[in-house]
Amino acid sequence: MKTKRILLLLLDAVCVCIAYLFTLSFRFGGRMPTYYWQIYWQTIGFIIPIYLLFFVCFHLYSSLWEHASVDELLQTMVACLCGTLISLLFAQVIDKMLPISVYIAAGLVTMLLIGWIRMGYRVVRYLFRRGAAVPDQGVVKAMVIGAGKSGASIIKQMQDVTTVQVEPVVIVDDDETKVGTRIHGVPVKGTTADILPLAVKYKVSQIIFAIPSASPQERKRILEACTQTNCELKIVPGIEDILDGIQFSNIRNVDICDLLPRPEVKLHVERISGYLADRVILITGGSGSIGSEICRQIAPFHPKKLLIFDIYENNAYELLVDLRREYGDTLDVEVLIGSIRDEKRLEEVFSTYHPEVVFHAAAHKHVPLMETSPAEAVKNNVFGTWNTARMADRYGVQRFVLISTDKAVNPTNIMGATKYLAELVMQYMNSISQTRFVAVRFGNVLGSSGSVIPLFKRQIEQGGPVTVTHPDIERYFMTIPEAARLVIQAGSMAKEGQIFILDMGQPVKIDDVARTYIRLCGFEPDVDIKIVYTGLRPGEKMYEELLQAGEDVVESGFQGILIGQSHAIEPQEILHRLQWLGEQVEQDPAHTPSYIAKVVPTYRGKQ
């Protein structure tokens, strides 16, 4: 790099010398008077250093000219202007003046010459790359959606970086005033309604969605149109993820989560930091899908200590490594192995670390498996929660947040019924404790270990078929980061044993999710990958619900969070139900579903 700068500096010196010699000769029609010829040689030795000094001051030798833009052009113009003015003043001081027109013209010629040298470098690199990008080297033809700054930046990088074997051939944008124009030589040929025919016409095999400011609804509409092309789909990250500028390397594959038509949830940072900063935070089930994301989103709020409590050491260790890699010594994080069913281990943890906030995500969540092991679901989801909540009360935890589920509403399966009882534990504990116990209820989380997406992915990789239980089955969906953000936000509002209900938007058909995901993978549903309907599994509903019978909701004042209001069960009645259930399950685990039906009146599952 140093050699390159020295060479450029020498070339600039030659340009200044040639510019003054040329303009002086042109001024006198090629017959330069001896007087001015002498002055030229007497002053050029001072003029060149003056120009070079301003070139250095205006950073002309520290810019990456392969990425030169208007800023570099303006720097060049101002540097040349300053060099010309100071050279003219210097000539007046030493009384060795060339004609003033020579200084002005020479400054303009200098500007053109050094600009040509730098732009010529870009032209040579571009032509070299174009010459190297022959079809037999596997260059991918791409369509760019979005003719704004993001799209222009991505196109420029694809053209300039030789390691990127992607050639932008066409652009689409819904701003019809841009149709017919060109960006870096690439034509804007239509709107998003023309994606399919343009992809065929230009033989596109990759589509890049480059509108980071698009709303979720707009993004979903456009990406669903793209899935009809069978092209590989890429997307530029959202605005909040590209504060340092858009880089081609940041472009990622389109994920099924990008097709959720949900508004982005924003955290109320001030309120959250007040209850997380400088606090000891315990997350049970901390290495699971939701628990690990809660850990990641709590970390930036500078907790005093972050405790990851889990029975599965492999995931917990991987999460620990990730957090330490990202935050280093700025985050005090520790993994504690144990089960929420082990009361002695819980007491050891609470008595040693005295957590101030607990997020209780540990649970058995797999619906069909809990149907075949109902007693284990009760022991873990109900009495594991009971154990953890009592320790929170005993050791003065300030807030306790239970992660619940929409399957707890009018449950038809064991998992949902045990989560309903866990919500009752929160209600009871709040009546006897100074700790704020609350529950957060939400639906399916895309990408979590128990969601349909990992299953669909494995089935597609194996060539199908993709299994869907019923063509009309519907579920509420949100992404893992969104669920974790809302849980943390709800924790900031914890009081009076509330049940916070996350606004899940509109339910989505699983069949539609499966077909869209197959297209995202580059296949055609029912042609390349078959879809097979297997029938509802044990305990499975056709439609999920977010509210119990007689339960109303009120606005919480925060986007995406509602507060459930129901007719409360008397605390002593809750305690009686829990004690009776525990005794019966301990004595006769085989009849657990029947016992659950007696303590959960709304349970409609197999007994």
C-alpha positions in Angstrom: 0.0 0.0 0.0 2.9 2.4 0.8 4.5 1.7 -2.6 1.2 2.4 -4.3 0.8 5.7 -2.6 4.3 6.8 -3.5 3.7 5.9 -7.1 0.5 7.8 -7.1 2.2 10.9 -5.6 4.9 10.8 -8.3 2.2 10.6 -11.0 0.4 13.6 -9.5 3.7 15.5 -9.6 4.1 14.7 -13.3 0.5 15.8 -13.9 1.0 19.2 -12.3 4.2 19.7 -14.3 2.5 18.7 -17.6 -0.6 20.8 -16.9 1.5 24.0 -16.5 3.7 23.2 -19.4 0.8 22.4 -21.6 -1.3 25.5 -20.7 1.6 27.9 -21.0 2.5 26.5 -24.4 -1.2 26.7 -25.5 -1.4 30.2 -24.2 1.2 31.4 -26.7 0.3 29.1 -29.5 3.3 26.9 -29.1 5.8 29.8 -29.3 6.6 30.4 -25.7 8.6 33.6 -24.9 12.0 33.0 -23.3 10.9 35.2 -20.3 8.0 32.9 -19.4 10.0 29.8 -20.2 12.5 30.9 -17.6 9.8 31.7 -15.0 8.2 28.3 -15.6 11.4 26.5 -14.6 12.1 28.9 -11.7 8.6 28.4 -10.1 7.5 24.8 -11.0 9.8 23.4 -8.3 7.7 25.3 -5.8 4.3 24.8 -7.4 4.5 21.0 -7.4 5.0 20.7 -3.7 2.2 23.1 -3.0 -0.3 21.0 -4.9 1.0 17.7 -3.4 0.7 19.2 0.1 -3.0 20.0 -0.5 -3.5 16.5 -2.0 -2.2 15.0 1.2 -4.3 17.4 3.4 -7.5 16.4 1.5 -6.7 12.6 1.9 -6.3 11.9 -1.8 -3.8 9.2 -1.0 -5.8 7.4 1.8 -9.0 6.9 -0.2 -9.9 3.6 -1.8 -10.2 4.7 -5.3 -11.7 1.4 -6.5 -14.8 2.6 -4.4 -14.5 6.3 -5.3 -17.6 8.4 -5.3 -18.8 12.0 -5.3 -16.9 12.7 -2.0 -13.6 11.8 -3.6 -14.4 13.9 -6.6 -15.2 16.9 -4.4 -12.0 16.4 -2.4 -10.0 16.4 -5.7 -11.7 19.6 -6.9 -11.1 21.5 -3.7 -7.5 20.3 -3.4 -6.8 21.5 -6.9 -8.5 24.9 -6.3 -6.5 25.5 -3.1 -3.2 24.5 -4.9 -4.0 26.9 -7.8 -4.8 29.9 -5.4 -1.7 29.4 -3.2 0.5 28.9 -6.3 -0.8 32.2 -7.7 -0.2 34.0 -4.3 3.3 32.5 -4.0 4.2 33.8 -7.5 3.1 37.3 -6.6 5.1 37.2 -3.4 8.3 36.3 -5.2 7.4 38.5 -8.2 7.7 35.7 -10.8 4.3 35.7 -12.4 3.0 33.7 -15.3 -0.2 35.0 -16.9 -3.1 34.5 -14.5 -5.0 32.6 -17.2 -2.2 30.0 -17.1 -2.8 29.3 -13.4 -6.5 28.9 -13.8 -6.3 26.7 -16.9 -3.4 24.6 -15.4 -5.5 24.0 -12.2 -8.4 22.7 -14.3 -6.1 20.5 -16.4 -4.4 19.1 -13.2 -7.9 18.3 -11.9 -8.7 16.4 -15.1 -5.4 14.5 -15.2 -5.4 13.2 -11.6 -9.1 12.4 -11.8 -8.5 10.5 -15.1 -5.7 8.5 -13.4 -7.9 7.5 -10.5 -11.1 6.8 -12.6 -8.9 5.0 -15.2 -7.9 2.6 -12.5 -11.5 1.8 -11.8 -12.3 1.4 -15.5 -9.4 -1.0 -16.0 -10.5 -3.1 -13.0 -14.1 -3.2 -14.2 -13.1 -4.2 -17.7 -10.7 -6.9 -16.4 -13.5 -8.3 -14.2 -16.0 -8.2 -17.1 -13.5 -10.0 -19.2 -12.9 -12.6 -16.5 -16.6 -13.2 -15.9 -17.3 -15.6 -18.7 -20.3 -18.0 -18.6 -18.2 -21.2 -18.2 -16.9 -19.9 -14.8 -20.3 -20.2 -13.3 -21.3 -16.5 -13.0 -24.8 -16.3 -11.5 -27.3 -13.9 -13.1 -29.2 -11.9 -10.5 -32.3 -9.7 -10.3 -32.2 -6.9 -7.7 -35.5 -5.8 -6.1 -35.2 -2.2 -5.1 -33.7 0.7 -7.1 -32.9 2.8 -4.0 -29.6 3.3 -2.2 -29.4 -0.3 -0.9 -29.9 -1.8 -4.4 -27.4 0.6 -5.9 -24.8 -0.2 -3.3 -25.3 -4.0 -3.8 -25.0 -3.7 -7.6 -21.9 -1.6 -7.3 -20.2 -4.2 -5.0 -21.2 -7.0 -7.3 -19.6 -5.2 -10.2 -16.4 -4.1 -8.4 -15.5 -7.1 -6.2 -13.8 -9.8 -8.3 -14.5 -12.5 -5.8 -18.3 -12.0 -6.2 -19.4 -14.3 -9.1 -22.8 -12.7 -9.3 -23.8 -10.5 -12.2 -26.8 -8.1 -11.8 -28.7 -8.1 -15.0 -32.1 -6.5 -14.2 -33.7 -4.4 -11.5 -37.4 -4.1 -10.5 -38.9 -1.3 -8.4 -42.5 -0.3 -7.6 -41.6 3.4 -8.2 -42.7 3.6 -11.9 -40.7 6.8 -12.4 -37.5 4.7 -12.1 -38.6 2.2 -14.7 -36.6 2.7 -17.9 -33.6 4.1 -16.1 -30.3 2.4 -15.3 -28.2 2.0 -12.1 -24.5 1.4 -12.7 -25.5 0.2 -16.2 -28.1 -2.2 -15.0 -31.6 -1.5 -16.4 -34.7 -1.0 -14.3 -37.2 -3.0 -16.4 -40.4 -3.2 -14.4 -42.2 -3.3 -11.1 -42.6 -6.2 -8.7 -45.6 -7.4 -10.7 -43.1 -8.2 -13.5 -40.8 -10.4 -11.4 -41.8 -13.7 -12.9 -41.7 -12.7 -16.7 -38.4 -10.7 -16.2 -36.8 -13.6 -14.3 -37.6 -15.9 -17.3 -36.5 -13.3 -19.9 -33.2 -12.5 -18.3 -32.5 -16.1 -17.3 -32.2 -15.1 -13.7 -31.2 -17.8 -11.1 -30.9 -15.5 -8.0 -33.1 -12.7 -6.7 -31.8 -10.2 -4.2 -34.4 -8.3 -2.1 -32.7 -5.0 -1.4 -35.4 -2.9 0.4 -34.3 -3.0 4.1 -37.0 -0.4 5.0 -39.9 -2.4 3.6 -42.8 -3.2 5.9 -43.4 -6.8 6.9 -46.5 -6.9 4.7 -44.7 -5.5 1.7 -41.8 -7.8 2.2 -44.1 -10.8 2.5 -46.0 -9.9 -0.7 -42.9 -9.4 -2.8 -41.1 -12.5 -1.5 -44.1 -14.7 -2.1 -44.1 -13.5 -5.7 -40.4 -14.4 -5.9 -41.1 -18.0 -4.7 -43.0 -18.6 -7.9 -39.7 -18.2 -9.9 -37.8 -21.1 -8.3 -34.8 -18.8 -8.1 -32.5 -18.7 -5.1 -33.7 -15.9 -2.8 -31.4 -13.5 -0.9 -32.3 -10.6 1.3 -30.5 -7.5 2.6 -30.7 -7.3 6.4 -33.1 -4.8 8.0 -32.0 -1.2 8.7 -31.3 -2.0 12.4 -28.8 -4.6 11.3 -26.8 -2.5 8.8 -25.8 0.6 10.7 -22.3 0.2 9.4 -23.4 0.1 5.8 -24.6 -2.6 3.4 -22.0 -5.2 2.5 -22.6 -8.0 -0.1 -21.2 -10.4 2.5 -24.1 -9.5 4.9 -26.8 -10.7 2.4 -28.4 -13.9 3.7 -30.8 -16.5 2.4 -34.5 -15.7 2.7 -36.0 -17.5 5.7 -39.6 -18.5 6.3 -39.6 -15.9 9.1 -39.2 -13.2 6.5 -42.7 -14.1 5.3 -44.5 -13.3 8.5 -46.6 -10.2 7.9 -46.0 -8.8 11.4 -44.8 -5.4 12.4 -41.4 -5.3 14.0 -41.6 -5.1 17.8 -39.5 -2.4 19.4 -38.2 -2.7 23.0 -38.7 0.1 25.5 -35.0 0.2 26.4 -35.3 2.7 29.3 -37.9 0.6 31.1 -36.2 -2.7 30.5 -32.7 -1.5 31.5 -34.2 -0.4 34.8 -35.1 -4.0 35.9 -32.2 -5.9 34.2 -29.2 -3.7 34.6 -26.9 -4.6 37.5 -29.2 -7.5 38.5 -28.6 -11.2 38.9 -30.8 -12.9 36.3 -31.6 -16.6 36.3 -33.1 -18.3 33.2 -34.3 -21.8 33.7 -34.2 -23.8 30.5 -31.7 -21.2 29.5 -30.2 -23.2 26.6 -33.5 -23.9 24.8 -34.8 -22.0 21.8 -36.6 -19.3 23.8 -34.3 -19.4 26.9 -31.1 -18.9 24.9 -32.6 -16.0 22.9 -33.7 -14.4 26.2 -30.1 -14.7 27.4 -28.8 -13.1 24.2 -31.2 -10.2 24.4 -30.6 -9.6 28.2 -26.8 -9.6 27.8 -26.6 -6.0 26.2 -28.4 -4.6 29.3 -25.4 -5.3 31.5 -26.8 -7.6 34.1 -24.7 -8.1 37.3 -24.7 -11.8 36.6 -26.4 -14.0 34.0 -27.2 -17.6 35.2 -28.1 -20.3 32.6 -29.8 -23.2 34.4 -30.5 -26.3 32.3 -30.4 -30.1 32.4 -28.9 -30.4 28.9 -25.2 -29.5 29.1 -24.3 -29.5 25.4 -26.6 -26.7 24.3 -25.8 -24.8 27.5 -22.0 -25.0 26.9 -22.4 -23.8 23.3 -24.4 -20.8 24.5 -21.8 -20.0 27.1 -19.1 -20.1 24.5 -21.1 -17.8 22.1 -21.8 -15.3 24.9 -18.2 -15.2 26.1 -16.9 -14.8 22.5 -19.3 -11.8 21.9 -19.0 -10.1 25.2 -15.8 -11.3 26.8 -15.1 -10.0 30.3 -17.9 -7.4 30.1 -20.5 -10.1 30.8 -20.5 -12.3 33.9 -22.2 -15.4 32.8 -22.3 -18.9 34.3 -23.9 -22.2 33.4 -25.5 -24.2 36.2 -26.6 -27.8 35.4 -29.7 -29.1 37.1 -33.3 -30.0 36.9 -36.3 -27.9 38.2 -37.6 -31.2 39.6 -34.7 -31.3 42.0 -35.7 -29.1 44.9 -32.4 -29.5 46.7 -30.4 -28.4 43.6 -32.7 -25.4 43.2 -32.2 -24.3 46.8 -28.5 -24.6 46.3 -28.7 -22.3 43.3 -31.0 -19.7 44.9 -29.1 -19.7 48.2 -25.7 -19.3 46.5 -26.5 -16.7 43.8 -29.7 -14.9 45.1 -31.2 -14.1 41.7 -33.3 -11.0 41.5 -35.2 -11.8 38.3 -36.2 -15.3 37.1 -37.3 -16.2 33.6 -38.8 -19.7 33.8 -38.6 -21.3 30.4 -37.8 -24.9 31.4 -40.6 -27.3 30.4 -41.5 -30.4 28.5 -43.1 -28.9 25.4 -43.5 -31.7 22.8 -47.3 -32.3 22.5 -47.4 -36.0 21.2 -44.6 -37.1 23.6 -46.3 -35.7 26.6 -49.5 -37.6 25.6 -47.5 -40.9 26.1 -45.7 -39.7 29.3 -48.3 -37.6 31.1 -46.9 -38.1 34.6 -43.6 -36.8 33.5 -45.2 -33.7 32.1 -47.0 -33.1 35.4 -43.8 -33.6 37.4 -41.8 -31.2 35.2 -44.2 -28.5 34.0 -46.4 -28.3 37.1 -44.3 -29.3 40.1 -41.0 -28.2 38.6 -42.6 -24.7 38.2 -44.0 -25.1 41.8 -40.4 -25.8 43.1 -38.9 -22.9 41.2 -41.6 -20.4 42.3 -41.3 -21.4 46.0 -37.6 -20.9 45.9 -38.1 -17.5 44.3 -40.4 -16.6 47.1 -38.1 -18.0 49.8 -35.0 -16.1 48.6 -36.7 -12.8 47.8 -36.7 -12.7 44.0 -38.2 -9.4 42.7 -39.8 -10.7 39.5 -40.7 -14.2 38.2 -41.8 -14.6 34.6 -43.3 -17.9 33.4 -43.2 -18.8 29.7 -46.6 -20.2 29.0 -48.4 -21.2 25.7 -51.6 -20.8 23.9 -52.1 -24.5 24.3 -52.9 -23.8 27.9 -56.2 -22.3 26.7 -59.1 -24.8 26.8 -56.4 -27.6 26.6 -56.9 -30.7 24.5 -53.5 -32.2 25.4 -51.4 -32.9 28.4 -48.8 -30.4 27.7 -51.4 -27.6 27.5 -53.1 -28.7 30.6 -49.9 -28.7 32.6 -49.1 -25.2 31.4 -52.6 -24.1 32.5 -51.7 -25.5 36.0 -48.4 -23.7 35.9 -50.3 -20.4 35.3 -52.4 -21.3 38.4 -49.1 -21.7 40.3 -48.3 -18.1 39.4 -51.7 -16.9 40.5 -51.4 -18.7 43.8 -47.8 -17.6 44.5 -48.7 -14.0 43.8 -51.3 -14.2 46.5 -48.9 -15.2 49.2 -45.6 -13.6 48.1 -43.8 -10.3 47.8 -42.4 -11.5 44.5 -44.2 -10.4 41.4 -45.3 -13.6 39.6 -46.6 -13.3 36.0 -47.1 -15.5 33.0 -46.5 -14.7 29.4 -48.7 -16.7 26.9 -47.9 -17.0 23.2 -48.2 -19.4 20.3 -45.8 -21.3 18.0 -42.3 -20.0 17.5 -40.8 -20.4 14.1 -37.4 -22.0 14.1 -37.6 -23.3 17.7 -36.6 -26.9 18.3 -40.2 -28.0 18.5 -41.6 -26.1 15.6 -42.5 -27.5 12.2 -39.7 -25.7 10.3 -36.9 -28.0 11.4 -39.1 -31.0 10.5 -39.9 -29.6 7.1 -36.3 -28.8 6.4 -35.2 -32.4 7.2 -38.0 -33.8 5.0 -37.1 -31.6 2.1 -33.4 -32.5 2.3 -34.5 -36.1 2.2 -36.5 -35.5 -1.0 -39.9 -35.5 0.7 -42.6 -36.1 1.4 -43.4 -33.2 3.7 -46.0 -34.2 6.3 -48.9 -31.9 7.3 -51.5 -33.2 9.8 -54.5 -31.5 8.1 -54.9 -29.1 5.1 -57.0 -26.7 7.2 -55.0 -26.7 10.5 -54.0 -23.2 11.6 -51.5 -21.9 14.1 -50.3 -18.5 15.5 -46.6 -17.8 14.7 -43.9 -15.5 15.7 -40.1 -15.5 15.4 -37.8 -16.5 18.3 -36.3 -13.0 18.7 -39.7 -11.4 18.7 -41.0 -13.8 21.3 -38.0 -13.2 23.5 -38.3 -9.4 23.2 -41.9 -9.5 24.2 -41.2 -11.8 27.2 -38.5 -9.4 28.4 -40.8 -6.4 27.8 -43.6 -8.1 29.7 -41.2 -8.7 32.6 -40.8 -4.9 33.0 -44.6 -4.6 33.6 -44.8 -7.5 36.1 -47.3 -7.0 38.9 -50.4 -8.6 40.5 -50.1 -12.1 39.0 -51.1 -11.0 35.5 -51.1 -13.1 32.4 -49.6 -11.3 29.5 -50.8 -12.4 26.1 -48.6 -11.7 23.1 -50.4 -10.3 20.1 -49.8 -13.1 17.6 -51.5 -11.4 14.7 -53.5 -13.6 12.3 -53.3 -17.4 12.4 -51.5 -19.1 9.5 -52.3 -22.4 7.8 -49.6 -24.9 8.3 -50.2 -26.1 4.7 -49.4 -22.6 3.4 -46.2 -22.6 5.5 -45.2 -25.9 4.1 -45.8 -24.9 0.5 -44.0 -21.6 0.9 -41.0 -23.3 2.6 -40.7 -25.8 -0.2 -40.6 -23.0 -2.8 -38.0 -21.2 -0.7 -35.8 -24.3 -1.0 -36.2 -24.1 -4.8 -38.8 -26.8 -5.4 -42.4 -27.0 -6.5 -44.9 -28.4 -4.1 -46.7 -31.6 -5.2 -44.3 -31.7 -8.2 -40.7 -31.9 -6.8 -41.7 -32.5 -3.2 -45.0 -34.2 -2.3 -47.2 -33.0 0.6 -48.9 -35.8 2.6 -51.7 -35.2 5.1 -51.3 -37.5 8.1 -54.2 -36.6 10.3 -54.3 -34.8 13.7 -51.8 -36.2 16.3 -52.9 -37.1 19.8 -54.0 -34.0 21.7 -53.7 -31.7 18.7 -56.3 -29.0 17.9 -57.3 -27.8 14.5 -57.3 -24.2 15.7 -55.4 -22.6 18.7 -56.9 -20.1 21.0 -55.3 -17.3 23.0 -58.1 -16.7 25.6 -59.8 -18.9 28.1 -63.6 -18.9 28.3 -64.7 -15.8 30.1 -61.3 -14.2 29.8 -61.0 -10.7 28.5 -58.0 -8.7 27.5 -57.0 -5.0 28.0 -54.3 -3.0 26.3 -51.0 -2.9 28.2 -49.8 0.3 26.6 -47.0 -1.6 24.8 -47.0 -2.8 21.2 -47.7 -6.5 20.9 -48.6 -7.2 24.6 -52.1 -7.6 26.0 -53.2 -8.3 29.6 -55.6 -11.1 30.3 -58.3 -10.6 32.8 -60.2 -13.6 34.1 -62.3 -14.7 37.0 -59.6 -15.7 39.6 -59.8 -19.0 41.3 -59.4 -18.7 45.1 -55.8 -19.3 46.2 -56.8 -22.1 48.6 -58.7 -23.9 45.9 -55.6 -23.7 43.7 -53.4 -25.1 46.5 -55.9 -27.9 47.1 -56.0 -28.9 43.4 -52.2 -29.0 43.2 -51.7 -31.0 46.4 -54.4 -33.5 45.3 -52.9 -33.9 41.8 -49.4 -34.4 43.2 -50.6 -37.2 45.5 -52.6 -39.0 42.9 -49.9 -38.9 40.2 -47.3 -40.1 42.7 -49.5 -43.1 43.7 -51.0 -44.0 40.3 -49.1 -42.3 37.4 -50.9 -44.5 34.8 -54.2 -42.6 35.3 -52.6 -39.1 35.2 -54.9 -37.8 32.3 -58.0 -38.6 34.4 -56.6 -36.8 37.4 -55.7 -33.8 35.2 -59.3 -33.7 34.0 -60.5 -33.3 37.6 -58.3 -30.3 38.4 -58.5 -28.6 34.9 -62.2 -28.3 34.2 -61.6 -27.0 30.6 -59.4 -30.0 29.7 -60.9 -31.8 26.7 -58.2 -34.4 26.0 -58.0 -38.2 26.3 -58.8 -39.5 29.8 
